[in-house]
């Protein structure tokens, strides 16, 4: 893992933490799932370039499963509510604790994997993959919870439901 990758990872984590603790609108599915998918794919690409051995693959798989499960749990603990008619989410204190547990567990698993003979570079580069998976699990639960808040939050874009229909023609000149 290079210094640039470490710096980008730290900046990305700080950015996500700040936004989630402060609270943000739950966006439509395309936008909600974009960051987790991109981060996960970058992490997967990093891992595949480092040629992990069998021990590293097992540890990376265990870390990925753990991160996804903790992301799902964190999504249940997030505060999801309607703010000005739009769904909003923010992290609770328990969400922050689960995120910290996820980071510590990932580092502990990587340490165990290195001690067991796993490829060091592959294990350390799997951090982005785990981060993407934990965000993906959280996004899935938050999206599901936001949809249950009320009608109109379906995935086509809940911001459009505030537009009211009118008798004005949609084409100009009007066809009669």
PLY file of the C-alpha trace (Angstrom):
ply
format ascii 1.0
element vertex 176
property float x
property float y
property float z
element edge 175
property int vertex1
property int vertex2
end_header
0.00 0.00 0.00
1.47 3.31 -1.04
1.46 6.56 0.88
-1.02 8.00 -1.65
-3.45 5.12 -1.08
-3.20 5.56 2.68
-3.80 9.30 2.40
-6.79 8.82 0.10
-8.27 6.19 2.41
-7.89 8.40 5.49
-9.38 11.40 3.67
-12.30 9.31 2.41
-13.02 7.92 5.88
-12.86 11.40 7.43
-15.18 12.79 4.74
-17.75 10.02 5.23
-17.55 10.25 9.02
-18.11 14.00 9.01
-21.11 13.79 6.67
-22.74 10.88 8.45
-22.35 12.25 11.97
-23.66 15.66 10.89
-26.52 14.04 8.96
-27.43 14.07 5.31
-30.36 13.44 3.00
-30.92 9.88 1.87
-30.40 10.15 -1.85
-31.95 8.10 -4.62
-30.52 4.59 -5.03
-28.13 5.43 -7.88
-26.43 8.08 -5.81
-26.73 6.25 -2.49
-24.97 3.13 -3.75
-22.41 4.86 -6.00
-19.74 5.59 -3.36
-19.84 2.11 -1.76
-19.64 0.36 -5.14
-16.79 2.55 -6.42
-14.79 2.21 -3.19
-15.39 -1.55 -3.14
-14.28 -1.95 -6.75
-11.13 0.09 -6.13
-10.41 -2.11 -3.10
-11.01 -5.27 -5.12
-8.66 -4.01 -7.81
-5.99 -3.21 -5.20
-6.25 -6.71 -3.73
-6.14 -8.45 -7.11
-2.93 -6.65 -8.09
-1.13 -7.81 -4.95
-1.47 -11.56 -5.68
-2.72 -12.83 -2.30
-1.83 -16.34 -1.13
-4.37 -18.80 0.36
-4.06 -17.43 3.90
-4.53 -13.86 2.70
-7.59 -14.84 0.63
-9.19 -16.50 3.67
-8.49 -13.49 5.90
-9.72 -11.04 3.24
-12.93 -13.06 2.81
-13.49 -13.16 6.59
-12.83 -9.41 6.83
-15.19 -8.71 3.92
-17.99 -10.75 5.50
-17.45 -9.08 8.86
-17.44 -5.59 7.30
-20.64 -6.27 5.38
-22.36 -7.64 8.50
-21.25 -4.68 10.62
-22.42 -2.30 7.87
-25.85 -3.94 7.92
-25.95 -3.59 11.71
-24.84 0.03 11.52
-27.62 0.73 9.02
-30.13 -0.51 11.62
-28.62 1.77 14.26
-28.55 4.92 12.08
-31.17 7.58 12.74
-33.49 7.74 9.71
-36.25 10.36 9.71
-38.14 12.79 7.52
-36.71 16.30 7.38
-38.78 18.79 5.38
-40.57 15.89 3.69
-37.38 14.16 2.54
-35.71 11.20 4.23
-32.57 12.02 6.16
-30.07 9.91 8.04
-27.39 10.49 10.63
-25.17 8.29 12.71
-26.06 7.64 16.31
-23.40 7.12 18.99
-23.88 3.36 18.53
-23.23 3.73 14.79
-19.89 5.41 15.50
-18.99 2.64 17.97
-19.84 -0.05 15.39
-17.68 1.74 12.82
-14.77 1.85 15.29
-15.27 -1.86 16.08
-15.19 -2.55 12.35
-11.87 -0.74 11.91
-10.28 -2.44 14.94
-11.57 -5.87 13.89
-10.22 -5.40 10.35
-6.80 -4.38 11.64
-6.77 -7.33 14.08
-7.74 -9.77 11.31
-4.99 -8.38 9.08
-2.47 -8.76 11.92
-3.55 -12.37 12.47
-3.33 -13.02 8.74
0.19 -11.60 8.53
1.26 -13.66 11.55
-0.21 -16.78 9.90
1.85 -16.19 6.75
-0.53 -14.18 4.61
0.68 -11.80 1.93
1.26 -8.51 3.74
0.61 -6.26 0.75
-2.65 -8.00 -0.13
-3.95 -7.83 3.42
-3.15 -4.16 3.88
-4.65 -3.24 0.50
-7.94 -4.94 1.39
-8.90 -2.05 3.68
-10.63 -0.19 0.82
-12.59 -3.34 -0.07
-13.80 -3.69 3.51
-14.68 0.00 3.69
-16.72 -0.26 0.49
-18.55 -3.34 1.76
-19.41 -1.78 5.11
-20.80 1.30 3.32
-22.73 -0.95 0.95
-24.37 -2.86 3.81
-25.29 0.38 5.54
-26.68 1.91 2.34
-28.90 -1.11 1.69
-30.49 -0.95 5.14
-30.81 2.85 5.16
-32.45 2.83 1.72
-34.90 0.15 2.86
-35.72 2.08 6.04
-36.11 5.37 4.13
-38.55 3.74 1.69
-40.72 2.62 4.60
-41.12 6.21 5.86
-43.86 7.02 3.42
-45.18 6.95 -0.12
-43.19 8.50 -2.91
-39.80 7.27 -1.77
-39.52 4.56 -4.36
-36.21 4.94 -6.10
-37.28 7.07 -9.06
-36.20 10.10 -7.11
-38.13 11.12 -4.03
-37.36 14.76 -4.71
-39.85 14.80 -7.59
-42.89 14.00 -5.47
-43.19 17.62 -4.35
-43.98 18.73 -7.92
-47.69 19.30 -8.30
-49.63 18.59 -11.45
-51.31 21.48 -13.19
-53.63 22.11 -16.10
-50.87 23.76 -18.06
-49.97 21.98 -21.28
-46.68 20.14 -21.42
-46.12 20.96 -25.10
-46.08 24.34 -26.77
-48.17 25.18 -28.65
-50.86 23.10 -26.98
-52.50 20.48 -29.11
-56.25 20.42 -28.78
0 1
1 2
2 3
3 4
4 5
5 6
6 7
7 8
8 9
9 10
10 11
11 12
12 13
13 14
14 15
15 16
16 17
17 18
18 19
19 20
20 21
21 22
22 23
23 24
24 25
25 26
26 27
27 28
28 29
29 30
30 31
31 32
32 33
33 34
34 35
35 36
36 37
37 38
38 39
39 40
40 41
41 42
42 43
43 44
44 45
45 46
46 47
47 48
48 49
49 50
50 51
51 52
52 53
53 54
54 55
55 56
56 57
57 58
58 59
59 60
60 61
61 62
62 63
63 64
64 65
65 66
66 67
67 68
68 69
69 70
70 71
71 72
72 73
73 74
74 75
75 76
76 77
77 78
78 79
79 80
80 81
81 82
82 83
83 84
84 85
85 86
86 87
87 88
88 89
89 90
90 91
91 92
92 93
93 94
94 95
95 96
96 97
97 98
98 99
99 100
100 101
101 102
102 103
103 104
104 105
105 106
106 107
107 108
108 109
109 110
110 111
111 112
112 113
113 114
114 115
115 116
116 117
117 118
118 119
119 120
120 121
121 122
122 123
123 124
124 125
125 126
126 127
127 128
128 129
129 130
130 131
131 132
132 133
133 134
134 135
135 136
136 137
137 138
138 139
139 140
140 141
141 142
142 143
143 144
144 145
145 146
146 147
147 148
148 149
149 150
150 151
151 152
152 153
153 154
154 155
155 156
156 157
157 158
158 159
159 160
160 161
161 162
162 163
163 164
164 165
165 166
166 167
167 168
168 169
169 170
170 171
171 172
172 173
173 174
174 175
